[in-house]
Amino acid sequence: MSTRTFNNVVLTGACGGLGQALARVLLAGGARVALVGLNRSALQDLAATAPGRCAVYTPDVSDAAAMAAMAQDWMGHFGTPNLVIANAGVAGGFDTAQPGDLAVMRRMLEINLLGVATTFAPFLPAMQAAQQPAALVGVASIAGWRGLPGNGAYCASKAGLIAYLQSLRAELRPTPLTVHTVSPGYLRTALTAGNRFAMPGLLEPDAAARALLAGVAAGREHIVLPRRTGWLARALMCLPARWHDGLLLKQPRKPRPGEAGATHIPGLKK
């Protein structure tokens, strides 16, 4: 099977974890990369490794106007991308019984779901007009396959993202554009650092980045990282729901915002 190469890339969530690992691999391969994230210092450090091939942007990914301005600037200087990776995402525990947590769900949906659409939207007209092979990549999660206790907001955002990517993939079938759904399991990043439960198949970001890019280059529409974690998740989903829920309820829950070990959610107003 022939593989594709990508030389003009837009990457959100490039500040750390999987995003930073992706940026390093892409830059090492000679690509021009739009580095999008909220930590300007971290992005500038990345850009310094490839002078002349990067631009740094710090919009809120859920702000459609800011994302459109970013896209216009990037394409004005570097041209139309042939790979857009919507990687920006946040995670955190959630409890429907806590009224303040509704703000957590709202912000998580804004970043994890709406943020993917606002990332793709300003590039799609130019990518379609180019009539050249190009790829749109959305980073979802195995957590989007089934709801997990204490993780309703995150699971809902990723399940919604999976469905959105399915819809977009169907719409773009007649074009040279492909849509790729990435479902990571547990990666060793800031999003999992506070987890107090078992994380089978924990994968390093560098290994995940290489596998993701190889899968997209090979044209795989569904990429699970690592595959063995996906197999485990599928096997557990074959259990009766009560048994599955019972197993999960024995695990500690993901820390909610404000609790020890919780992941920071930018822009959260409770």
N, C-alpha and C positions, 0 to 999 in steps of 0.2 A: 504493500500500500504506500503510495506517495504521501509525503508530508508537506505541509505548508510552512512558509517562513513569514514572520511578522516583523516589519521594520519601522512601523509607525504605530505607537501604542499609547492609549490613554488608560491610566490605572488609578482607581480611587482606593483610599485606605492604604496608602503607600508608606505611612509613617513607621509601622512596626509589624511584627508577626509575619503572617503570610504575605501581606502586601509588600513589606520591605524585602522579603526574600524574592518575591516575583520581580521587583524592580532590579535587584542585583543581578539576577539571572538574565533578564532582558537587556540590561545595559552592558553586561559582559559579552553578550552576543552581538553588540553593535547597533541595537535598536535606538530610535529616537523615542523618548518616553515623557509623556505629560505626567508629572508626579502630583497627585491630588491628595490632600489630607489636611489635618488641622494643626500639626506640629511643624511649623515652618523651619525651625532649626534642623530637625531630623531630615526633612526633605532637601534642604540646602546641602546637608552633608552628602546625601545620595547624589545630588546633581553635580557636586564637585568631583565625583569620580568619573564623570563623562561630560566634560565641558563642551558646550555647543550642541549637545544632543538632548537637553532636558529643559523643561520649564516647570516652575513651582507654582502651585495654585492652592489656596486655602479656603475654598467656599464651604458652606454647609451643604452637603449633598442633597438635602431635601428642599433647598431653595432653587426653584426652577430658573429664576432670572439669573442668579449667580452662576449656575451651571451652564446656562446658555452663553453667558459672557466668557466663561472659561473656554468653552468649545470654540467660540468665534476667534478668540485670541490664539489658541493653539493652531487651528486650521489656517489662520492668516499667516502664521510664521512657518509652520511645518507641513501643511497640507492635510488631506483627509486620512484619518487613521484606518488601518486594516485590522486592528484588534482593539476592542474596548473591553476592559475588565472592570466590572462593578463589584469591587471587593469590600468597600466600606461597610462596616457592621458593628453593632454593639450587642451585648448580652447582659442578662441580669435576672435574678429571681423575681417572682411575681406572685402576689396573693390577692385574689379578687375581693376577699373580705376586708382588705385595707384600702379605704377610699383613695388615699394618696397614690396607690400603685396604678391607678388608672392613667395617671400622667406618664408612668413608666411605659405602659403599653402604647400610648399614643406616640411617644417619642421613638420607641423601638420600631413601630410601624413606619414612622416618617423616614427613619434612616435605613432600615433593613429592606423595606419594600418599596416605598415611594422613591427612595434615593436611587434605586436601580433604574427606575423608569426615567427619572430626571437626568441620570447619567447617559442613558442611551438616546433619549429624545433629540437633543440638539445635533447629534452626529448622523442620525439615520437618513435625513434627506440627502446629505452629501455622499454618504456611503452607497445609497441606492443609485444615485445619479452616476457614480463612478462605474457601476456595472462591473466591478472587479471582486474577486473572492475576498471576503472579510468575515470577521468573527465577533460576535457579541457574547460575553461570558458573564454569567451571574453566579456569585458565590452564595449558595444556599447552605444547607446543613442536613445531616442525617436526622437532626432534631425536627426537621420539617416533615418527616415521614409519619410521625405519630406524636401525639401530645404526651408530655412528661409532667409528672406532679411538680408543682412549684415553678414551672418554667413556661407557663401558658403564653406569656407575651412573646417570648423568643420563638417558641414552636409555631405560634400563629403567624408571625412575621415571615418565617422561613417556608412554611407551608404555602402561604400566599404567594411568596416569591416563586416557588416551584410551579404553581399554577400559572402565574403571569408569564414565566419563561416558556411554558408549554404553548400558551396562546400566541406569543410572539413568534415562536418557532414555526407554528402552523402558518401564520400570516406571511412569513418570509420564505416559505418553501419555493415559490416561483422565482426567487432572486438568487444571486450568488452569495448572499449573506447566510451565515449559519449561526445558530443560537445554542449555547452550551450551558448546561446546568451542572454546577460543581457542588457535590454534597460531601463536605469534610466530616469526619468523625471528630475525634479529639486531637487538637494540635497544641503543641507546647507554646502558648502565647499568653499575653496578658488577659485574654478573655477566659482562659481556663485556670489561671494561676490561683484563684481563690476557691476552686471547686474542692469540696470535701468528700466527694464520692469517687467510686472506682471509675477509671478512664481507660478501658481496654483499647489496645492498639494506638496509644498515644504516639503521635507522629511529629517529627521535627519540621519546622517551617520550610527549611531548605529542601528537604526531600519532597514535601508536599508541593512546593512551587515547581520543581522539576517535573513531577508527575502530572501536575495540572497542565503545564505548557505542552508537554509531550502528548497528552490526550487531546488537547485542542488542535495541535498541529496534525494529528492523525485523523481528525474529523469526528471524534467521539462526542456524541451529543450529551451523554450522561457520564459524569466522572465522579467516582466515589473514592475518597481518600481517608485511610487506605481501604482497599477492597475488602479485606478480611473483617473490618469493622462493619461494613455494610452487610456482609453475609451474616454476622452475628445479629445485627439489628433485624434483618429479615427473618431469621430463625425465631427470634423472640416474638415477632409479630404474628407468628403462626400459632402461638399459645392462645387459649381463651383469654379474653380481655381481663377477666377478674384475676387470673393467674399472673398475667403480665403486670397489671397494676399493683398486685400484691408484692411482686419482686421489686418494683420501682419504689414503692412506698417505704421499703426497708432501708433505702439509701438516704444519706443526708441530702437536704435540698440546697440548690444553688443560692448563695447569699443574695438577699435583696439589696437594692441601693440603700446605703446608710449603714448596712451591717458590715462587720469585719470581713475582709476579703472580697467585698463587692467590687465589680468593675465600674469604673467611671463612665457615665453616659453623658456626653457633651450636649449642652442645650436643654437638659432636663430641668423642668420647673415644677416643683411639687408644692 
